[in-house]
Amino acid sequence: MANANEFELVIYNQEDRLTVAQILVKNGYTVAQGKRKKTESGKQLDYFLKVSQDAENADTSR
């Protein structure tokens, strides 16, 4: 991770990832989806949300 205001959430279910992303965006976070090989063979993947906090993002939860 680039800085302390960034983190990753590993969430395998796509519907759950989208729900969590929606909540985070509404609360002023920047969110991106990603995937990476879990093993060298690449047969298993980790799906995750990369989340960062930015003071300039709008908190639209109100």
Secondary structure, DSSP 8 states (H G I E B T S, - for coil): --STTEEEEE---HHHHHHHHHHHHHTTEEEEEEEEESSTT-SSEEEEEEEEE-TTS-----
